[in-house]
Amino acid sequence: MAAPQREADVAAGNRGAPLRALLVMAVVVYLLPLIALGIDEIVLETYWIAKQFPRGARAVFFDVYPFLKFME
């Protein structure tokens, strides 16, 4: 008698799995360029990515990552 209830609980728990996976992917895709830039500038100190930014991309970068406005 407990098996149907357990199956219902598992099914209810799996309903949010795609949403959680999508949220994790969005966070990873959002943070990946920031991590790459941080490694380039802080760890390697080459500043290659910043040198390769096209004209006007710096403003877009700070629009996407508003918490880095202090670096302008």
Sequence and secondary structure as in RCSB ss.txt:
>XXXX:A:sequence
MAAPQREADVAAGNRGAPLRALLVMAVVVYLLPLIALGIDEIVLETYWIAKQFPRGARAVFFDVYPFLKFME
>XXXX:A:secstr
 HHHHHHHHHHHHHTTHHHHHHHHHHHHHHHHHHHHHHIIIIIS   HHHHH  TTHHHHHHHH GGGGGG 
